[in-house]
Amino acid sequence: MHNYGPYTFLYGTTAYVIPERMRSGLELYVKDHIEPGDFLTAVIRNDLKEAIGRADDENMAVLPAYVNYFYNHAPSPCWGSKEKMDAWLKEGKRKERANEL
């Protein structure tokens, strides 16, 4: 599991860094199965059109870092399609209910 400090993706001479304000959303989703905001949801679902439409200027500029993060560091069952994301969130709810018992 990634440590959720600064995440940088280097491509050629360009460094793409996921903004600090976005890291808690990544951690909550990957670690705790908590639904993120609209931009991260689009990225997680692998919906490029929606991600671009939801991105602010800062996130638009570092979109490759998100893709690289999910591809190389996130568990594969948690990203890549709407169905995978829905299953990931559902698994989190099951774990939460089991912990309440």
N, CA, C and O of each residue as an XYZ file, in Angstrom:
404
protein
N       0.847     -1.174      0.000
C       0.000      0.000      0.000
C       0.888      1.232      0.000
O       1.937      1.258      0.644
N       0.464      2.232     -0.717
C       1.199      3.488     -0.813
C       1.095      4.233      0.515
O       0.138      4.041      1.266
N       2.082      5.083      0.802
C       2.095      5.761      2.091
C       1.375      7.109      2.092
O       1.351      7.766      3.133
N       0.801      7.544      1.006
C      -0.006      8.742      0.905
C       0.719     10.026      1.231
O       0.086     11.037      1.533
N       2.037     10.001      1.175
C       2.790     11.234      1.202
C       2.747     11.789     -0.210
O       1.888     11.399     -1.000
N       3.650     12.681     -0.534
C       3.663     13.198     -1.901
C       3.824     12.058     -2.909
O       4.738     11.242     -2.795
N       2.938     12.014     -3.881
C       3.057     11.013     -4.936
C       3.433     11.727     -6.218
O       2.691     12.572     -6.718
N       4.597     11.376     -6.744
C       5.118     12.009     -7.945
C       5.307     10.969     -9.030
O       5.860      9.895     -8.793
N       4.843     11.299    -10.218
C       5.041     10.472    -11.401
C       5.958     11.245    -12.329
O       5.629     12.348    -12.763
N       7.105     10.664    -12.631
C       8.069     11.300    -13.525
C       7.898     10.744    -14.927
O       7.885      9.530    -15.130
N       7.768     11.643    -15.893
C       7.673     11.249    -17.296
C       8.594     12.163    -18.073
O       8.316     13.350    -18.242
N       9.695     11.598    -18.547
C      10.709     12.424    -19.193
C      11.258     13.407    -18.184
O      11.740     13.017    -17.121
N      11.185     14.673    -18.516
C      11.681     15.705    -17.597
C      10.546     16.367    -16.814
O      10.765     17.357    -16.116
N       9.350     15.827    -16.931
C       8.189     16.414    -16.256
C       7.821     15.600    -15.026
O       7.746     14.372    -15.078
N       7.593     16.295    -13.925
C       7.134     15.662    -12.692
C       5.684     16.051    -12.459
O       5.340     17.232    -12.422
N       4.840     15.036    -12.304
C       3.428     15.244    -12.004
C       3.219     14.842    -10.550
O       3.516     13.709    -10.171
N       2.710     15.763     -9.733
C       2.536     15.512     -8.301
C       1.056     15.645     -7.937
O       0.432     16.675     -8.195
N       0.506     14.592     -7.335
C      -0.875     14.657     -6.866
C      -0.942     15.696     -5.748
O      -0.171     15.627     -4.791
N      -1.859     16.656     -5.863
C      -1.943     17.717     -4.856
C      -2.205     17.156     -3.452
O      -2.926     16.174     -3.275
N      -1.603     17.808     -2.476
C      -1.749     17.374     -1.086
C      -3.214     17.309     -0.669
O      -3.608     16.398      0.059
N      -4.017     18.255     -1.117
C      -5.422     18.305     -0.728
C      -6.227     17.118     -1.251
O      -7.340     16.877     -0.784
N      -5.683     16.376     -2.212
C      -6.380     15.228     -2.798
C      -5.972     13.906     -2.158
O      -6.649     12.895     -2.349
N      -4.899     13.898     -1.418
C      -4.353     12.635     -0.895
C      -5.261     11.962      0.121
O      -5.327     10.733      0.163
N      -5.953     12.728      0.929
C      -6.827     12.091      1.918
C      -7.980     11.373      1.220
O      -8.399     10.306      1.668
N      -8.496     11.940      0.135
C      -9.545     11.263     -0.625
C      -9.069      9.953     -1.217
O      -9.804      8.965     -1.232
N      -7.836      9.947     -1.704
C      -7.250      8.699     -2.214
C      -7.135      7.670     -1.106
O      -7.519      6.514     -1.281
N      -6.608      8.089      0.032
C      -6.415      7.168      1.145
C      -7.746      6.629      1.663
O      -7.880      5.430      1.908
N      -8.719      7.504      1.827
C     -10.018      7.061      2.327
C     -10.667      6.061      1.381
O     -11.303      5.105      1.825
N     -10.510      6.275      0.088
C     -11.099      5.349     -0.871
C     -10.348      4.011     -0.881
O     -10.958      2.954     -0.719
N      -9.043      4.059     -1.069
C      -8.265      2.819     -1.214
C      -8.219      2.027      0.082
O      -8.401      0.810      0.066
N      -7.980      2.689      1.193
C      -7.807      1.998      2.470
C      -9.135      1.675      3.150
O      -9.323      0.579      3.679
N     -10.055      2.644      3.130
C     -11.277      2.511      3.919
C     -12.539      2.305      3.088
O     -13.633      2.186      3.641
N     -12.394      2.263      1.755
C     -13.542      2.018      0.858
C     -14.606      3.118      0.971
O     -15.799      2.837      0.860
N     -14.183      4.354      1.189
C     -15.103      5.475      1.305
C     -15.168      6.209     -0.030
O     -14.140      6.516     -0.632
N     -16.377      6.482     -0.480
C     -16.587      7.089     -1.792
C     -15.947      8.478     -1.869
O     -16.148      9.311     -0.985
N     -15.177      8.718     -2.931
C     -14.533     10.021     -3.105
C     -15.450     10.995     -3.843
O     -16.604     10.685     -4.140
N     -14.914     12.171     -4.128
C     -15.655     13.171     -4.884
C     -15.748     12.815     -6.366
O     -15.258     11.776     -6.811
N     -16.390     13.706     -7.112
C     -16.685     13.441     -8.517
C     -15.448     13.248     -9.388
O     -15.426     12.350    -10.230
N     -14.423     14.070     -9.204
C     -13.219     13.936    -10.022
C     -12.546     12.593     -9.789
O     -12.268     11.867    -10.744
N     -12.280     12.253     -8.528
C     -11.633     10.971     -8.244
C     -12.506      9.799     -8.674
O     -11.989      8.776     -9.124
N     -13.809      9.934     -8.542
C     -14.702      8.875     -9.003
C     -14.506      8.629    -10.488
O     -14.424      7.479    -10.919
N     -14.431      9.682    -11.268
C     -14.223      9.533    -12.713
C     -12.875      8.891    -13.017
O     -12.778      8.041    -13.902
N     -11.847      9.287    -12.297
C     -10.519      8.682    -12.497
C     -10.570      7.196    -12.148
O     -10.093      6.360    -12.916
N     -11.138      6.870    -11.007
C     -11.214      5.484    -10.540
C     -11.995      4.620    -11.521
O     -11.643      3.462    -11.747
N     -13.038      5.171    -12.096
C     -13.855      4.424    -13.061
C     -13.221      4.368    -14.449
O     -13.772      3.756    -15.363
N     -12.063      5.008    -14.605
C     -11.356      5.024    -15.876
C     -12.180      5.749    -16.947
O     -12.186      5.356    -18.114
N     -12.866      6.804    -16.531
C     -13.706      7.600    -17.417
C     -12.980      8.912    -17.710
O     -13.178      9.911    -17.019
N     -12.139      8.897    -18.743
C     -11.303     10.052    -19.060
C     -12.140     11.285    -19.373
O     -11.829     12.378    -18.898
N     -13.179     11.129    -20.150
C     -14.027     12.273    -20.512
C     -14.596     12.943    -19.262
O     -14.552     14.166    -19.131
N     -15.129     12.138    -18.353
C     -15.704     12.686    -17.121
C     -14.612     13.279    -16.222
O     -14.826     14.325    -15.610
N     -13.464     12.634    -16.135
C     -12.370     13.152    -15.300
C     -11.921     14.522    -15.793
O     -11.694     15.431    -14.994
N     -11.794     14.665    -17.094
C     -11.393     15.963    -17.646
C     -12.474     17.003    -17.378
O     -12.165     18.149    -17.053
N     -13.724     16.616    -17.511
C     -14.816     17.540    -17.251
C     -14.930     17.957    -15.793
O     -15.429     19.044    -15.503
N     -14.478     17.119    -14.875
C     -14.574     17.389    -13.435
C     -13.307     18.004    -12.841
O     -13.334     18.520    -11.724
N     -12.202     17.953    -13.579
C     -10.912     18.404    -13.044
C     -10.828     19.923    -12.953
O     -11.292     20.642    -13.837
N     -10.227     20.392    -11.869
C      -9.856     21.802    -11.817
C      -8.503     21.925    -12.532
O      -7.943     20.921    -12.973
N      -7.989     23.128    -12.644
C      -6.732     23.326    -13.393
C      -5.573     22.524    -12.821
O      -4.781     21.951    -13.569
N      -5.472     22.482    -11.495
C      -4.367     21.771    -10.845
C      -4.440     20.269    -11.117
O      -3.431     19.651    -11.455
N      -5.622     19.683    -10.972
C      -5.765     18.248    -11.211
C      -5.668     17.896    -12.691
O      -5.175     16.822    -13.034
N      -6.127     18.778    -13.568
C      -5.998     18.548    -15.002
C      -4.522     18.418    -15.374
O      -4.146     17.565    -16.179
N      -3.704     19.261    -14.788
C      -2.277     19.270    -15.115
C      -1.551     18.024    -14.642
O      -0.503     17.678    -15.187
N      -2.086     17.348    -13.640
C      -1.393     16.175    -13.087
C      -2.178     14.880    -13.287
O      -1.912     13.890    -12.605
N      -3.119     14.872    -14.188
C      -3.920     13.678    -14.437
C      -3.066     12.423    -14.663
O      -3.441     11.347    -14.196
N      -1.922     12.529    -15.368
C      -1.090     11.323    -15.517
C      -0.634     10.718    -14.192
O      -0.439      9.505    -14.106
N      -0.460     11.538    -13.162
C      -0.034     11.012    -11.858
C      -1.117     10.127    -11.246
O      -0.806      9.106    -10.632
N      -2.372     10.503    -11.406
C      -3.467      9.685    -10.886
C      -3.517      8.332    -11.584
O      -3.634      7.286    -10.945
N      -3.427      8.377    -12.900
C      -3.471      7.130    -13.670
C      -2.308      6.230    -13.268
O      -2.488      5.029    -13.068
N      -1.131      6.806    -13.153
C       0.041      6.021    -12.763
C      -0.110      5.482    -11.348
O       0.261      4.340    -11.078
N      -0.647      6.287    -10.446
C      -0.844      5.833     -9.070
C      -1.758      4.607     -9.041
O      -1.413      3.587     -8.444
N      -2.911      4.708     -9.678
C      -3.842      3.578     -9.643
C      -3.262      2.357    -10.350
O      -3.416      1.234     -9.869
N      -2.611      2.559    -11.459
C      -2.056      1.432    -12.205
C      -0.948      0.720    -11.432
O      -0.870     -0.508    -11.450
N      -0.098      1.478    -10.759
C       1.088      0.901    -10.130
C       1.015      0.712     -8.619
O       1.832     -0.021     -8.061
N       0.067      1.346     -7.941
C       0.087      1.297     -6.477
C      -1.224      0.881     -5.815
O      -1.212      0.369     -4.695
N      -2.337      1.090     -6.480
C      -3.623      0.758     -5.866
C      -3.983     -0.702     -6.144
O      -3.575     -1.250     -7.168
N      -4.728     -1.327     -5.261
C      -5.171     -2.699     -5.519
C      -6.025     -2.738     -6.794
O      -6.919     -1.909     -6.965
N      -5.757     -3.677     -7.668
C      -6.481     -3.718     -8.946
C      -7.987     -3.894     -8.794
O      -8.724     -3.428     -9.663
N      -8.489     -4.543     -7.737
C      -9.952     -4.643     -7.619
C     -10.646     -3.312     -7.323
O     -11.873     -3.245     -7.394
N      -9.904     -2.257     -6.996
C     -10.553     -1.009     -6.582
C     -10.717      0.007     -7.700
O     -11.319      1.057     -7.475
N     -10.210     -0.259     -8.888
C     -10.281      0.756     -9.928
C     -10.376      0.121    -11.316
O     -10.099     -1.065    -11.495
N     -10.769      0.931    -12.278
C     -10.752      0.499    -13.669
C     -12.117      0.499    -14.343
O     -12.193      0.506    -15.572
N     -13.195      0.491    -13.564
C     -14.535      0.516    -14.141
C     -15.539      0.895    -13.052
O     -15.232      0.858    -11.860
N     -16.731      1.254    -13.485
C     -17.802      1.562    -12.547
C     -18.132      0.336    -11.702
O     -18.359      0.449    -10.497
N     -18.157     -0.830    -12.333
C     -18.485     -2.070    -11.630
C     -17.461     -2.394    -10.549
O     -17.824     -2.805     -9.446
N     -16.177     -2.209    -10.867
C     -15.138     -2.476     -9.867
C     -15.242     -1.498     -8.697
O     -15.090     -1.886     -7.539
N     -15.500     -0.234     -9.010
C     -15.627      0.750     -7.946
C     -16.834      0.436     -7.070
O     -16.743      0.483     -5.843
N     -17.965      0.115     -7.695
C     -19.167     -0.224     -6.927
C     -18.912     -1.422     -6.009
O     -19.340     -1.423     -4.855
N     -18.221     -2.432     -6.519
C     -17.911     -3.622     -5.712
C     -16.984     -3.262     -4.557
O     -17.143     -3.782     -3.453
N     -16.014     -2.374     -4.802
C     -15.074     -1.945     -3.758
C     -15.815     -1.229     -2.633
O     -15.583     -1.495     -1.454
N     -16.705     -0.322     -3.011
C     -17.478      0.408     -2.004
C     -18.407     -0.527     -1.234
O     -18.576     -0.382     -0.023
N     -19.003     -1.475     -1.932
C     -19.892     -2.444     -1.294
C     -19.113     -3.312     -0.305
O     -19.611     -3.618      0.779
N     -17.900     -3.705     -0.673
C     -17.054     -4.494      0.229
C     -16.750     -3.701      1.496
O     -16.742     -4.259      2.593
N     -16.504     -2.416      1.348
C     -16.242     -1.569      2.510
C     -17.435     -1.513      3.445
O     -17.275     -1.538      4.665
N     -18.637     -1.437      2.874
C     -19.847     -1.420      3.710
C     -20.023     -2.745      4.438
O     -20.451     -2.771      5.592
N     -19.691     -3.856      3.758
C     -19.770     -5.170      4.419
C     -18.788     -5.236      5.589
O     -19.137     -5.717      6.667
N     -17.575     -4.758      5.380
C     -16.572     -4.762      6.447
C     -17.020     -3.889      7.617
O     -16.835     -4.247      8.780
N     -17.606     -2.751      7.296
C     -18.077     -1.845      8.349
C     -19.170     -2.497      9.180
O     -19.167     -2.389     10.407
N     -20.110     -3.177      8.517
C     -21.189     -3.872      9.251
C     -20.612     -4.998     10.106
O     -21.051     -5.199     11.238
N     -19.635     -5.731      9.579
C     -19.035     -6.830     10.324
C     -18.315     -6.303     11.573
O     -18.321     -6.955     12.617
N     -17.703     -5.131     11.460
C     -17.003     -4.546     12.605
C     -17.958     -4.041     13.670
O     -17.593     -3.931     14.840
N     -19.191     -3.732     13.260
C     -20.187     -3.249     14.221
C     -20.766     -4.379     15.064
O     -21.309     -4.139     16.142
N     -20.651     -5.609     14.574
C     -21.232     -6.757     15.308
C     -20.455     -7.117     16.532
O     -20.821     -8.053     17.243
